[in-house]
């Protein structure tokens, strides 16, 4: 029987025999063979992880790192190694890969920007949607929907912006959309 302590993210592809679990307790990405239900690898991460996403082709797992200085660890699913880190300028809570596989979307609380869109080909920031208003407000951004065009490419990302500390009830929730 598998036992995990403090798991934040779980991802798998339907055509793959592996599942990926981010372990906040061990600061690892644990890889499980779904046939044997055994952990086959514990890949060290650069800090305390949170949520994870798998690229469209299954080659990379993107792990949001919530421990300062943050960023996204990129795990090669063939080599089962942490091969690089994307510098996001802040801690990362959520990672999403767009359905077309072209973009990695990161969201968090505080930092230079609360939502960043990165090219999965170059790891470069291509879009910064929402900078925080000031250093006293901890605002969380959660992508809630990714809209696609008929050809499968990404057209828009709907997000929810939730201030954690807010002075007015009207400021508790705002919604924004962006065209990629």
LOGUNU-872857 format. One line per 10 residues: number of its first residue (from 1); their letters; for each residue x negated, y, z negated of N, C-alpha, C, O. Coordinates in Angstrom, 2 decimals, always signed. Each point is the difference from the previous one (the first is absolute). Example, Ala and Ser with C-alpha at 12.3 -4.5 7.8 and 13.67 -1.06 7.14 Angstrom:
1> AS> -13.19:-5.69:-7.80:+0.89:+1.19:+0.00:-0.90:+1.20:+0.00:-1.04:-0.02:-0.66  +1.39:+1.07:+1.38:-0.82:+1.19:-0.06:+0.77:+1.09:-0.73:-0.51:+1.11:-0.17
END
This chain:
1> XXXXXXXXXX> -0.84:-1.17:+0.00:+0.84:+1.17:+0.00:-0.88:+1.24:+0.00:-0.91:+0.12:-0.83  +1.16:+0.80:+1.75:-0.76:+1.24:+0.07:+0.45:+0.95:-1.11:+1.17:+0.06:-0.35  -2.14:+0.67:-0.19:+0.31:+1.01:-1.02:-0.80:+1.26:+0.33:-1.21:-0.05:+0.20  +1.93:+1.17:-0.14:-0.65:+1.28:+0.28:+0.31:+0.97:-1.12:+1.10:+0.00:-0.55  -2.08:+0.84:+0.21:+0.21:+1.07:-0.96:+0.05:+1.32:+0.74:-0.88:+0.29:+0.81  +1.89:+0.50:-1.06:+0.13:+1.36:+0.50:-0.21:+0.09:+1.51:-1.00:+0.56:+0.46  +1.93:-1.10:+0.27:-0.04:+0.06:+1.46:+0.81:+1.22:+0.46:+1.12:+0.20:-0.46  -1.68:+0.60:+1.35:+0.72:+1.16:+0.53:+0.56:-0.27:+1.39:+1.16:+0.33:+0.27  -1.96:-0.91:+0.60:+0.44:-0.18:+1.37:-0.12:-1.44:+0.45:-0.92:-0.72:-0.40  +1.86:+0.30:+1.23:-0.02:-1.33:+0.60:+0.33:+0.16:+1.47:+0.96:+0.69:+0.35
11> XXXXXXXXXX> -1.74:-1.31:+0.53:+0.24:+0.07:+1.44:-0.31:-1.34:+0.63:-0.84:-0.76:-0.48  +1.54:+0.47:+1.57:-0.25:-1.20:+0.79:+0.58:+0.21:+1.39:+0.91:+0.80:+0.18  -1.44:-1.50:+0.78:+0.55:-0.01:+1.35:+0.67:-1.36:+0.22:-0.51:-1.02:-0.45  +1.64:+1.02:+1.14:+0.76:-1.24:+0.18:-0.80:-1.08:+0.72:+0.23:-1.19:-0.22  -1.15:+1.58:+1.09:-0.76:-0.96:+0.79:-1.34:-0.37:-0.63:-0.81:-0.71:+0.61  +0.57:+1.18:-1.83:-1.29:-0.23:-0.65:+0.19:-0.85:-1.26:+1.01:+0.14:-0.69  -1.97:-1.00:+0.39:+0.09:-0.88:-1.17:-0.61:+0.62:-1.25:-0.24:-0.69:-0.99  +0.01:+2.01:+1.02:-0.60:+0.66:-1.15:+0.95:+1.08:-0.54:+0.76:+0.61:+0.75  -0.84:-0.40:-2.07:+0.69:+1.09:-0.65:-1.02:+0.81:-0.76:-1.00:-0.53:-0.48  +1.26:+1.83:+0.36:-0.95:+0.92:-0.63:+0.66:+0.67:-1.19:+1.13:+0.49:+0.10
21> XXXXXXXXXX> -1.84:-0.45:-1.24:+0.51:+0.59:-1.23:-1.03:+0.98:-0.54:-1.17:-0.36:-0.15  +1.58:+1.61:-0.13:-0.93:+0.93:-0.63:+0.10:-0.16:-1.51:+1.09:+0.07:-0.57  -2.23:-0.29:-0.08:-0.04:-0.24:-1.44:-0.55:+1.22:-0.72:-1.19:+0.32:+0.10  +2.07:+0.36:-0.84:-0.44:+1.14:-0.81:-0.86:-0.46:-1.17:-0.84:+0.76:-0.48  +1.04:-1.96:+0.01:-0.75:-0.52:-1.15:-1.46:-0.30:+0.38:-0.91:+0.25:-0.80  +0.69:-0.78:+2.01:-1.35:-0.43:+0.40:-0.66:+0.95:+1.00:-1.18:-0.16:+0.30  +1.92:+1.15:+0.21:-0.50:+0.90:+1.04:-0.43:-0.80:+1.22:-1.06:+0.24:+0.58  +1.91:-1.18:-0.19:-0.28:-0.86:+1.15:+1.21:-0.10:+0.91:+1.12:+0.31:-0.40  -1.37:-0.76:+1.63:+1.06:-0.44:+0.90:-0.10:-1.51:+0.00:-0.98:-0.57:+0.48  +2.00:-0.08:-1.02:+0.00:-1.46:-0.09:+0.68:-0.58:+1.24:+1.08:+0.43:+0.38
31> XXXXXXXXXX> -1.74:-1.42:+0.22:+0.50:-0.62:+1.22:+0.45:-1.41:-0.35:-0.76:-0.80:-0.55  +2.02:+0.50:+0.89:+0.58:-1.30:-0.33:+0.32:-0.77:+1.28:+0.61:+0.54:+0.93  -1.04:-1.80:-0.89:+0.37:-0.91:+1.08:+1.40:-0.50:-0.34:+0.19:-0.66:-1.02  +0.79:+0.96:+1.87:+1.39:-0.35:-0.30:+0.26:-1.50:+0.11:+0.99:-0.49:-0.52  -1.86:-0.23:+1.20:+0.15:-1.46:+0.08:-0.36:-0.68:-1.30:+0.75:-0.85:-0.49  -1.90:+1.22:-0.08:-0.46:-0.63:-1.24:+0.42:+0.78:-1.24:-0.07:-0.50:-1.12  +0.52:+1.76:+1.33:+0.35:+0.92:-1.09:-1.19:+0.22:-0.94:+0.17:+0.14:-1.21  -1.36:-0.11:+1.79:-1.23:+0.26:-0.74:-0.56:+1.36:+0.39:+0.13:+0.43:+1.15  -0.76:+0.24:-2.10:-0.72:+1.23:+0.31:-1.30:-0.40:+0.67:-0.82:-0.70:-0.60  +0.62:+1.14:+1.85:-1.21:-0.40:+0.72:-1.07:+1.09:-0.03:-1.16:-0.26:+0.32
41> XXXXXXXXXX> +1.56:+1.49:-0.70:-0.99:+1.07:-0.06:+0.51:+1.10:-0.93:+1.19:+0.30:-0.04  -2.12:+0.29:-0.71:+0.26:+1.18:-0.81:-0.97:+1.07:+0.49:-1.18:+0.00:-0.36  +1.68:+0.91:+1.18:-0.85:+0.99:+0.67:-0.10:+1.24:-0.89:+1.01:+0.63:-0.30  -2.24:-0.26:-0.13:-0.18:+1.18:-0.85:+0.43:+1.29:+0.73:-0.24:+0.17:+1.19  +0.87:+0.71:-1.95:+0.45:+1.28:+0.53:-0.79:+1.13:-0.66:-0.69:-0.21:-1.00  +0.81:+1.41:+1.55:-0.76:+1.14:-0.51:+0.60:+0.60:-1.27:-0.64:+0.84:-0.63  +1.83:-1.24:+0.26:+0.66:+0.51:-1.20:+1.32:-0.71:-0.21:+0.29:-1.00:+0.65  +0.51:+1.53:-1.59:+1.30:-0.61:-0.32:+0.94:+0.15:+1.18:+0.30:+1.12:+0.43  +0.18:-2.25:+0.10:+0.86:+0.06:+1.19:+1.45:+0.26:-0.34:+0.43:-0.10:-1.15  +0.32:+0.44:+2.19:+1.44:+0.06:-0.11:+0.59:-0.74:+1.18:-0.31:-1.18:+0.20
51> XXXXXXXXXX> +1.14:+1.82:+0.58:+0.70:-0.71:+1.08:-0.90:-0.22:+1.21:-1.01:+0.67:+0.18  +1.41:-1.65:+0.66:-0.80:-0.43:+1.13:+0.86:-0.14:+1.25:+1.23:-0.12:-0.09  -1.87:+0.15:+1.24:+0.65:-0.24:+1.29:-0.94:-0.79:+0.90:-1.22:+0.07:-0.15  +1.80:-0.80:+1.06:-0.78:-0.76:+0.99:+0.19:+0.67:+1.35:+1.11:+0.38:+0.37  -2.22:-0.25:+0.39:+0.09:+0.52:+1.36:+0.86:-0.91:+0.87:+0.18:-1.18:-0.31  +0.34:+1.72:+1.38:+0.91:-0.73:+0.88:-0.59:-1.31:+0.51:+0.70:-1.00:+0.10  -2.00:+1.01:+0.23:-0.63:-1.21:+0.53:-0.53:-0.93:-1.10:-0.52:-1.07:+0.30  +0.66:+1.48:-1.56:-0.42:-0.84:-1.12:-1.49:+0.03:-0.30:-0.44:-0.71:-0.90  -0.34:+1.49:+1.61:-1.45:+0.01:-0.17:-0.44:+0.69:-1.29:-0.99:-0.40:-0.62  +1.72:+1.45:+0.21:-0.40:+0.76:-1.18:+1.15:+0.13:-0.99:+1.16:+0.12:+0.38
61> XXXXXXXXXX> -1.53:-0.16:-1.67:+0.92:+0.36:-1.08:-0.48:+1.33:-0.54:-1.19:+0.19:-0.26  +2.12:+0.74:+0.08:-0.31:+1.33:-0.51:+0.48:+0.08:-1.44:+1.19:-0.17:-0.28  -2.13:+0.43:-0.65:+0.31:-0.01:-1.43:-0.12:+1.42:-0.55:-1.07:+0.60:+0.03  +2.18:-0.06:-0.54:-0.02:+1.30:-0.65:-0.74:-0.10:-1.33:+0.27:-0.89:-0.80  -1.20:+1.82:+0.56:-0.78:+0.01:-1.24:+0.47:+1.18:-0.85:-0.15:+1.16:+0.40  +0.71:-1.46:-1.58:+0.55:+1.03:-0.88:-1.01:+0.54:-1.00:+0.26:+1.01:-0.65  -1.40:-1.64:+0.51:-1.03:+0.47:-0.92:-0.84:+1.05:+0.72:-0.39:-0.19:+1.15  +0.10:+1.31:-1.85:-0.83:+1.04:+0.61:-1.32:-0.58:+0.47:-0.58:-0.81:-0.71  +0.08:+1.20:+1.88:+0.49:+1.07:+0.84:+1.09:-0.41:+0.98:+0.44:+0.83:+0.80  +0.00:-2.07:-0.84:+1.10:-0.44:+0.86:-0.47:-0.44:+1.36:-1.15:-0.41:+0.18
71> XXXXXXXXXX> +2.07:+0.48:+0.78:-0.30:-0.41:+1.36:+0.72:-1.28:+0.37:+0.90:-0.44:-0.72  -1.29:-0.14:+1.82:+0.57:-1.26:+0.47:-1.15:-0.95:+0.32:-0.87:+0.33:+0.81  +0.87:-1.50:-1.44:-0.98:-1.04:+0.33:+0.56:-0.79:+1.18:+1.18:-0.35:+0.03  -2.04:+0.07:+0.94:+0.39:-0.75:+1.19:-0.63:-1.39:-0.09:-1.22:-0.14:-0.04  +2.09:-0.87:+0.02:-0.44:-1.38:-0.17:+0.11:-0.73:+1.34:+1.06:-0.02:+0.62  -2.14:-0.58:-0.20:-0.03:-0.81:+1.22:+0.56:-1.38:-0.37:-0.56:-0.69:-0.84  +1.67:+0.29:+1.48:+0.67:-1.25:-0.35:-0.69:-1.23:+0.61:+0.31:-1.13:-0.39  -1.22:+1.33:+1.31:-0.76:-1.12:+0.55:-1.21:-0.28:-0.89:-0.23:-1.14:-0.41  -0.55:+2.19:+0.12:-1.19:-0.14:-0.84:+0.34:-0.07:-1.49:-0.83:-0.41:-0.81  +2.07:+0.81:+0.45:+0.43:+0.10:-1.40:-0.97:+0.85:-0.80:-0.51:-0.40:-1.05
81> XXXXXXXXXX> +0.26:+1.62:+1.60:-0.92:+0.95:-0.63:+0.59:+1.39:+0.03:+0.78:+0.35:+0.88  -1.17:+0.45:-1.87:+0.31:+1.42:-0.03:-1.02:+0.68:+0.92:-1.17:+0.13:-0.37  +1.60:+0.29:+1.56:-0.95:+0.46:+1.01:-0.21:+1.51:+0.04:-1.02:+0.47:+0.52  +1.97:+0.30:-1.05:-0.19:+1.45:-0.01:+1.08:+0.65:-0.85:+0.97:-0.64:-0.42  -1.16:+1.95:+0.17:+1.00:+0.77:-0.73:+0.35:+1.25:+0.80:-0.87:+0.67:+0.55  +2.15:-0.38:-0.50:+0.49:+1.23:+0.62:+0.09:+1.04:-1.11:+0.70:-0.20:-1.00  -1.41:+1.32:+1.18:+0.02:+1.08:-0.99:+1.25:+0.84:+0.23:+0.12:+0.67:+1.03  +0.80:-0.71:-1.97:+1.26:+0.73:+0.13:+0.00:+1.30:-0.81:+0.93:+0.80:+0.10  -1.97:-0.57:-0.88:-0.05:+1.20:-0.83:+0.85:-0.09:-1.24:+0.13:+0.99:-0.73  +0.46:-2.15:+0.47:+0.83:-0.16:-1.19:+0.26:-1.48:-0.27:-0.32:-0.87:+0.81
91> XXXXXXXXXX> +0.91:+0.62:-1.98:+0.44:-1.35:-0.33:+1.14:-0.38:+0.93:+0.76:+0.86:+0.44  -0.63:-2.16:-0.13:+1.05:-0.45:+0.93:+0.88:-1.03:-0.70:-0.48:-1.01:-0.52  +1.77:+1.28:+0.52:+0.98:-0.91:-0.60:+0.59:-0.95:+1.04:+0.08:-1.20:-0.24  +0.32:+1.73:+1.38:+0.66:-0.79:+1.03:-0.78:+0.03:+1.31:-0.59:+1.01:+0.36  +0.61:-2.14:+0.34:-0.54:-0.06:+1.36:+1.05:-0.65:+0.89:+0.67:-0.95:-0.39  -0.53:+1.49:+1.59:+0.93:-0.53:+1.00:-0.69:+0.02:+1.35:-0.68:+0.98:+0.33  +0.82:-2.03:+0.44:-0.47:+0.00:+1.38:+1.24:+0.13:+0.87:+0.98:-0.72:-0.18  -1.04:+1.65:+1.14:+1.15:+0.20:+0.87:+0.26:-1.25:+0.84:-0.94:-0.76:+0.28  +2.19:+0.53:+0.13:+0.33:-1.21:+0.76:-0.83:-0.20:+1.27:-0.24:-1.13:+0.41  -0.21:+2.23:+0.20:-0.83:-0.14:+1.20:-1.46:-0.26:-0.34:-0.81:-0.25:+0.90
101> XXXXXXXXXX> +0.46:+0.29:-2.19:-1.36:-0.30:-0.44:-1.00:+1.12:+0.20:-1.19:-0.19:-0.28  +1.63:+1.35:+0.75:-0.94:+1.08:+0.32:-0.39:+0.86:-1.20:-1.07:+0.62:+0.01  +1.91:-0.57:-1.02:-0.23:+0.92:-1.11:+0.11:-0.69:-1.35:+0.80:-0.92:-0.18  -1.62:+1.38:-0.75:+0.09:-0.36:-1.40:+0.53:+1.23:-0.73:-0.56:+1.09:+0.12  +1.64:-1.26:-0.86:+0.58:+1.10:-0.76:-0.31:-0.24:-1.46:+0.24:-1.09:-0.52  -0.78:+2.11:-0.15:-0.31:-0.10:-1.43:+0.81:+1.03:-0.76:+0.24:+1.10:+0.49  +0.17:-1.47:-1.69:+0.70:+0.97:-0.85:-0.45:-0.18:-1.44:-0.44:-1.08:-0.40  +0.57:+2.16:-0.35:-0.54:-0.01:-1.35:+0.58:+1.15:-0.81:+0.98:+0.63:+0.39  -1.60:-0.38:-1.52:+0.30:+1.12:-0.86:-1.26:+0.84:-0.10:-1.08:-0.55:-0.26  +1.17:+1.84:+0.46:-1.10:+0.97:-0.05:-1.02:-0.23:+1.10:+0.22:-0.81:+0.90
111> XXXXXXXXXX> -1.33:+1.52:-0.97:-1.04:-0.11:+1.01:+0.13:+1.09:+1.05:+0.82:+0.91:-0.13  -1.63:-1.01:+1.17:+0.02:+1.01:+1.06:+1.28:-0.03:+0.80:+0.46:+1.03:+0.48  +0.12:-2.20:-0.35:+1.29:-0.13:+0.66:+0.71:-1.23:-0.55:-0.64:-1.00:-0.34  +1.94:+1.08:+0.26:+0.76:-1.10:-0.57:+0.38:-1.05:+1.02:+0.35:-1.12:-0.37  -0.41:+1.46:+1.65:+0.28:-0.98:+1.04:-0.95:+0.25:+1.15:-0.06:+1.10:+0.55  -0.69:-2.14:-0.20:-0.93:+0.11:+1.12:+0.29:-1.08:+1.02:+0.42:-1.10:-0.35  -0.63:+1.43:+1.61:+0.15:-0.97:+1.08:-1.36:-0.15:+0.66:-0.59:+0.99:+0.46  +0.08:-2.22:-0.42:-1.34:-0.29:+0.50:+0.09:-0.92:+1.22:+0.87:-0.86:+0.07  -1.77:+1.06:+0.86:-0.11:-0.90:+1.15:-0.56:-1.33:-0.49:-1.02:-0.02:-0.68  +1.68:-1.10:+1.03:-0.55:-1.31:-0.38:-1.21:-0.36:+0.87:-0.75:-0.91:-0.34
121> XXXXXXXXXX> +0.57:+1.61:+1.44:-1.15:-0.26:+0.86:-1.25:+0.70:-0.50:-1.09:-0.58:+0.03  +1.23:+1.83:-0.52:-1.16:+0.79:-0.39:-0.09:+0.30:-1.50:-1.04:+0.46:-0.47  +2.11:-0.71:-0.28:+0.12:+0.35:-1.42:+0.04:+1.51:-0.24:-0.09:+0.44:-1.14  +0.22:+0.35:+2.19:+0.02:+1.46:-0.13:+1.40:+0.49:-0.34:+0.99:-0.55:+0.47  -0.92:+1.60:-1.30:+1.27:+0.65:-0.33:+0.53:+0.69:+1.26:-0.70:+0.82:+0.59  +1.91:-1.15:-0.19:+0.60:+0.62:+1.18:+1.18:+0.89:-0.36:+0.45:+0.80:+0.83  +0.04:-0.93:-2.04:+1.17:+0.78:-0.39:+0.06:+0.09:-1.51:-0.12:-1.01:-0.69  +0.31:+2.21:+0.18:+0.13:+0.24:-1.43:+1.35:+0.67:-0.19:+0.16:+1.18:+0.29  +0.81:-1.93:-0.79:+1.35:+0.52:-0.05:+0.26:+0.97:-1.13:+0.58:+1.06:+0.21  -1.01:-1.40:-1.41:+0.51:+0.75:-1.13:-1.06:+0.28:-1.05:-0.30:-0.88:-0.81
131> XXXXXXXXXX> -0.28:+2.07:+0.81:-0.95:+0.32:-1.08:+0.77:+0.30:-1.29:+1.12:+0.52:+0.07  -1.69:-0.84:-1.23:+0.68:+0.33:-1.26:+0.15:+1.50:-0.15:-0.83:+0.77:+0.51  +1.87:-0.35:-1.20:+0.25:+1.44:-0.18:-1.01:+0.65:-0.92:-0.43:+1.12:+0.25  +0.05:-1.81:-1.32:-1.00:+0.53:-0.92:-0.52:-1.14:-0.86:+0.49:-1.13:+0.09  -1.48:+1.43:-0.92:-0.63:-1.04:-0.81:+0.84:-0.43:-1.20:-0.32:-1.01:-0.64  +1.39:+1.74:+0.32:+0.79:-0.32:-1.18:+1.17:-0.93:+0.32:+0.63:-0.53:-0.92  -0.33:+0.32:+2.17:+1.12:-0.86:+0.38:-0.53:-1.30:+0.58:-0.72:+0.01:+0.99  +1.08:-1.11:-1.61:-0.37:-1.30:+0.54:+1.15:-0.49:+0.87:+1.04:-0.42:-0.51  -1.23:+0.48:+1.80:+1.06:-0.40:+0.90:-0.35:-1.31:+0.67:-1.13:-0.19:+0.47  +2.08:-0.70:-0.42:-0.21:-1.29:+0.62:+0.69:-0.05:+1.35:+1.12:+0.48:+0.15
141> XXXXXXXXXX> -1.80:-1.06:+0.84:+0.56:-0.14:+1.33:+0.16:-1.48:+0.29:-0.94:-0.78:-0.18  +2.09:+0.40:+0.63:+0.28:-1.38:+0.33:+0.61:-0.07:+1.40:+1.15:+0.41:+0.18  -1.89:-0.91:+0.82:+0.66:-0.23:+1.29:+1.12:-1.01:-0.20:-0.21:-1.06:-0.59  +1.37:+1.39:+1.08:+1.14:-0.90:-0.20:+0.50:-0.61:+1.29:+0.74:-0.99:-0.03  -1.13:+1.55:+1.17:+0.45:-0.56:+1.27:-0.95:+0.42:+1.12:-0.43:+1.15:+0.06  +0.13:-2.09:+0.82:-0.81:+0.30:+1.17:+0.86:-0.31:+1.21:+0.40:-1.15:+0.22  -0.12:+2.17:+0.57:+0.86:-0.14:+1.17:-0.85:-0.27:+1.24:-1.05:+0.61:+0.19  +1.52:-1.51:+0.65:-0.74:-0.32:+1.23:+0.81:+0.36:+1.23:+1.23:+0.07:-0.02  -1.97:+0.15:+1.11:+0.62:+0.23:+1.30:+0.32:-1.35:+0.64:-0.39:-1.04:-0.54  +1.07:+1.05:+1.66:+0.35:-1.26:+0.69:-1.22:-0.82:+0.37:+0.06:-1.23:+0.01
151> XXXXXXXXXX> -1.19:+1.90:+0.30:-1.21:-0.73:+0.39:-0.78:-0.55:-1.21:-1.05:-0.62:+0.18  +1.56:+0.85:-1.40:-0.66:-0.49:-1.21:-0.96:+0.98:-0.63:-0.51:-0.26:-1.10  +0.24:+1.38:+1.75:-0.91:+0.99:-0.59:+0.72:+0.76:-1.11:+1.23:+0.07:-0.03  -2.01:+0.49:-0.87:+0.56:+0.72:-1.14:+0.46:+1.38:+0.42:-0.74:+0.73:+0.66  +1.96:-0.36:-1.04:+0.48:+1.33:+0.34:+0.06:+0.91:-1.23:-0.47:+1.13:+0.05  +1.05:-1.61:-1.15:+0.10:+0.85:-1.19:-0.17:-0.84:-1.26:+0.25:-1.21:-0.03  -0.67:+1.92:-1.02:-0.16:-0.61:-1.31:+0.85:+0.80:-0.97:-0.27:+1.18:-0.24  +1.31:-1.80:-0.33:+0.80:+0.69:-1.01:-0.62:-0.22:-1.36:-0.37:-1.12:-0.35  +0.24:+2.19:-0.42:-0.63:-0.13:-1.32:+0.88:+0.64:-1.06:+0.88:+0.80:+0.28  -1.15:-1.20:-1.50:+0.64:+0.60:-1.16:-1.09:+0.61:-0.86:-1.01:-0.63:-0.27
161> XXXXXXXXXX> +1.23:+1.87:-0.16:-0.97:+0.70:-0.83:+0.63:+0.18:-1.37:+1.02:+0.67:-0.13  -1.62:-1.27:-0.89:+0.56:+0.04:-1.34:-0.95:+0.68:-0.97:-1.04:-0.57:-0.34  +1.37:+1.79:-0.12:-0.84:+0.59:-1.04:+0.13:-0.79:-1.29:+1.11:-0.34:-0.42  -2.23:+0.04:-0.21:+0.02:-0.68:-1.28:+0.24:+1.01:-1.11:+0.71:-0.28:-0.97  -1.32:+1.45:+1.12:+0.24:+1.10:-0.93:+0.67:+1.10:+0.80:-0.55:+0.46:+1.00  +1.73:-0.03:-1.44:+0.74:+0.98:+0.77:+0.71:+0.96:-0.92:+0.42:-0.36:-1.10  -0.30:+1.60:+1.56:+0.63:+1.01:-0.84:+1.50:+0.11:+0.25:+0.72:+0.52:-0.86  -0.23:-0.97:+1.98:+1.43:+0.14:+0.29:+0.58:-1.32:+0.49:-0.69:-0.78:+0.66  +1.96:+0.50:-0.97:+0.63:-1.23:+0.49:+0.03:-0.06:+1.53:-0.10:-1.09:+0.57  +0.24:+2.24:+0.10:+0.04:+0.02:+1.46:-1.32:-0.42:+0.61:-0.05:-0.45:+1.14
171> XXXXXXXXXX> -1.03:+0.59:-1.90:-1.33:-0.31:+0.49:-0.37:-1.46:-0.23:-1.11:-0.42:+0.35  +2.01:-0.36:-0.93:-0.31:-1.39:-0.33:-0.18:-0.88:+1.24:-0.74:-0.99:-0.03  +1.41:+1.35:+1.13:-0.09:-0.88:+1.16:+0.12:+0.83:+1.28:+0.92:+0.80:+0.15  -1.86:-1.00:+0.76:+0.06:+0.63:+1.31:-0.34:-1.05:+1.03:-0.74:-0.93:-0.30  +1.26:+1.06:+1.49:-0.25:-0.99:+1.05:-0.58:+0.72:+1.21:+0.42:+1.11:+0.33  -1.39:-1.73:+0.32:-0.64:+0.60:+1.17:-0.16:-1.06:+1.08:-0.04:-1.19:-0.29  -0.05:+1.64:+1.55:-0.28:-0.91:+1.12:-1.11:+0.60:+0.82:-0.14:+1.22:+0.09  -0.64:-2.08:+0.51:-1.10:+0.46:+0.86:-0.01:-0.81:+1.28:+0.32:-1.19:+0.00  -0.68:+1.85:+1.08:-0.13:-0.71:+1.28:-1.48:-0.29:+0.22:-0.84:+0.89:-0.08  +0.54:-2.16:+0.38:-1.40:-0.38:+0.25:-0.29:+0.07:+1.48:-1.12:-0.29:+0.42
END
